[in-house]
């Protein structure tokens, strides 16, 4: 009989305990700490952008100067028929080359003399040699070491134009210039630039 009275008591205690467990609030987890973003360094960003812009401007300027110097060094000079003396226009073109050569002491060039196809092969080889030598002599007399200038004659073997007329012959009577060693000057020329597309001198 004692056991029958004890059962309701135990049931009531169990119900009370379960209710208490359900009503107990759950613990709230602490929020994770999120690091604050680093402050922007606007001055450093501007300095970096300025440095990039400056480097790009310098690169473009350097390329512009190099293209200008290349045009000057590749400018062709022309001769009158059966002549190897330099015209005023040829001297002006060579003067422009002086500025590049003086500013780039390691540069070496080759001057190749050419003729039209009138005359014998032997005569034209000799004439082309005299034409190349005239350009070398002009540059050497104005302070460029002659050891930096090689000369060769192709005579009539490498025509710039093949039409059988006076205009074409005038284009073939020429000296061509090639840089064979050394670099170009990084800065502007001190002498005026002569465009390589200048018209041939004389007939």
C-alpha positions in Angstrom: 0.0 0.0 0.0 2.9 2.3 0.8 4.2 1.7 -2.8 0.9 2.7 -4.4 1.0 6.0 -2.5 4.6 6.6 -3.5 4.0 6.2 -7.3 1.9 9.5 -7.7 4.6 11.4 -5.8 7.4 10.1 -8.0 5.4 10.9 -11.1 4.7 14.4 -10.0 8.4 14.9 -9.2 9.4 13.6 -12.7 6.9 16.0 -14.4 8.1 18.9 -12.4 11.7 18.1 -13.2 11.0 17.8 -17.0 9.1 21.1 -17.0 12.0 22.8 -15.3 14.4 21.4 -17.9 12.2 22.7 -20.7 11.8 26.1 -19.3 15.5 26.7 -18.6 16.8 29.3 -21.2 19.5 28.2 -23.5 22.9 29.9 -23.2 23.5 32.5 -26.1 26.9 32.0 -27.8 29.2 35.0 -27.7 29.4 36.6 -31.2 32.7 36.2 -33.0 34.9 39.2 -33.1 35.3 40.6 -36.7 38.5 42.5 -37.2 37.9 46.1 -38.4 39.1 46.9 -41.9 42.5 48.5 -42.1 42.2 52.2 -42.8 42.9 53.2 -46.5 46.2 55.0 -47.1 45.1 57.4 -49.8 48.5 59.1 -49.9 50.3 55.9 -50.6 47.8 54.9 -53.3 48.2 58.3 -55.0 52.0 58.0 -54.8 51.9 54.6 -56.4 49.5 55.8 -59.1 51.8 58.8 -59.8 54.8 56.5 -60.0 53.0 54.3 -62.6 52.0 57.3 -64.6 55.5 58.7 -64.6 57.0 55.4 -65.6 54.6 55.1 -68.5 55.3 58.7 -69.7 59.0 58.0 -69.6 58.6 54.8 -71.5 56.6 56.6 -74.2 59.1 59.4 -74.4 62.0 57.0 -74.7 60.3 55.1 -77.5 59.6 58.4 -79.3 63.2 59.4 -79.1 64.4 56.0 -80.2 62.1 56.1 -83.2 63.3 59.6 -84.1 66.9 58.5 -83.9 66.3 55.4 -85.9 64.7 57.5 -88.7 67.8 59.8 -88.7 70.3 57.0 -88.8 68.4 55.2 -91.6 68.0 58.4 -93.7 69.4 57.8 -97.2 71.6 60.3 -99.1 71.5 60.6 -102.9 74.1 61.6 -105.6 74.1 63.1 -109.0 74.8 61.0 -112.0 78.4 59.6 -112.0 79.3 61.7 -109.0 80.5 61.0 -105.4 80.6 64.5 -104.0 78.0 65.4 -101.4 75.2 67.8 -102.2 73.9 70.3 -99.7 71.0 68.1 -99.0 73.2 65.1 -98.4 75.4 67.2 -96.0 72.3 68.3 -94.1 71.2 64.6 -93.7 74.7 63.7 -92.4 74.6 66.6 -90.0 71.6 65.1 -88.4 73.3 61.8 -87.9 76.2 63.6 -86.1 73.9 64.3 -83.2 73.0 60.6 -82.7 76.5 59.3 -83.2 78.0 61.9 -80.8 75.5 60.9 -78.1 76.0 57.2 -78.5 79.8 56.6 -78.5 79.4 52.8 -78.6 77.3 52.9 -81.9 78.9 51.5 -85.0 77.4 52.0 -88.5 77.8 50.6 -92.0 77.6 52.9 -95.0 76.8 51.1 -98.3 77.3 52.8 -101.6 75.0 52.1 -104.6 74.7 53.2 -108.2 72.3 52.9 -111.1 72.7 50.2 -113.7 74.5 52.3 -116.3 78.2 51.6 -116.7 80.2 48.4 -116.1 80.0 46.3 -113.0 83.6 47.1 -112.1 83.1 50.9 -112.6 79.9 50.9 -110.5 81.5 49.0 -107.6 84.3 51.6 -107.5 81.8 54.5 -107.7 79.7 53.0 -104.9 82.8 52.7 -102.8 83.7 56.4 -103.4 80.2 57.4 -102.4 80.3 55.4 -99.2 83.8 56.8 -98.4 82.5 60.4 -99.0 79.9 60.0 -96.2 82.4 58.4 -93.9 85.0 61.2 -94.5 82.3 63.9 -93.8 81.4 62.4 -90.5 85.0 61.7 -89.5 86.0 65.3 -90.2 83.4 66.4 -87.8 84.6 64.4 -84.8 83.2 60.9 -85.3 85.8 58.2 -84.9 86.3 56.7 -88.4 86.8 53.3 -86.8 83.1 53.2 -85.9 82.1 53.5 -89.6 82.4 50.6 -92.0 81.9 51.1 -95.7 80.9 48.7 -98.5 79.9 49.1 -102.1 77.2 47.1 -103.8 77.4 49.0 -107.1 74.3 48.3 -109.1 73.5 45.0 -107.4 70.8 46.1 -105.0 68.6 48.7 -106.8 65.9 50.5 -104.8 63.9 50.9 -108.0 64.0 48.8 -111.3 62.1 51.0 -113.8 64.3 52.1 -116.7 63.8 55.8 -116.3 65.6 58.8 -114.9 63.5 59.1 -111.8 64.3 55.5 -110.9 68.0 55.9 -111.6 68.1 58.9 -109.3 66.7 56.7 -106.4 69.5 54.1 -107.0 72.4 56.6 -106.8 72.5 56.6 -103.0 74.2 55.7 -99.7 72.3 53.6 -97.2 73.1 53.5 -93.4 72.7 50.7 -91.0 73.5 50.6 -87.2 75.6 47.5 -86.7 76.4 47.8 -83.0 75.6 49.9 -79.9 72.4 51.5 -78.8 70.5 54.6 -79.5 70.6 57.8 -77.4 67.8 58.0 -74.8 67.3 61.8 -75.0 66.4 64.3 -77.7 68.8 65.2 -80.5 70.9 68.3 -80.3 70.8 68.7 -84.1 67.7 69.1 -86.4 66.1 65.9 -87.7 66.1 65.4 -91.4 63.3 63.1 -92.6 64.6 60.0 -94.4 62.0 60.5 -97.2 63.8 63.5 -98.6 63.8 63.6 -102.4 66.9 62.5 -104.3 69.3 65.2 -105.4 69.6 66.0 -109.1 69.4 63.7 -112.1 
